[in-house]
Amino acid sequence: MIVICNNKKIELEEGTTVAQLIHDLNYRRAAVWLNGEQLLASAYENRVINAEDQIKILRIVAGG
């Protein structure tokens, strides 16, 4: 299936979760918006991405 991630079309397998996408992108921590709604990190494991979803991911690289 095709989705838009950070303004680029990418292909994902059906049933891919937000957590799997973050892992596949080699991000350790990230803030994610799905179709304009920011997701809680606790929702990443169970939130399945659907075809044509709009995803914005900001990688968290440092804190404090």
HUHUGI-V823194 format. One line per field, one symbol per residue. ss: DSSP state (a for helix, b for strand, c for the rest). psi: psi as a letter, one per 20 degrees, with the letter a starting at -180 (. if undefined). burial: # if it has 9 or more other ideal C-beta (glycine too) atoms within 8 Angstrom, else .. A space follows every 10 residues. Layout:
ss: ???
psi: ???
burial: ???
This chain:
ss: cbbbbccbbb bcccccbaaa aaaacccccb bbbbccbbcc aaaccccbcc cccbbbbbbc cccc
psi: qprooljqpq pqqpjprggg ggghjkpgqq pppolippqq hiihhioppq pjqopppopo hqr.
burial: #####..... .#...####. ##....#..# .###....#. ..##..#.#. ..###.#..# ....
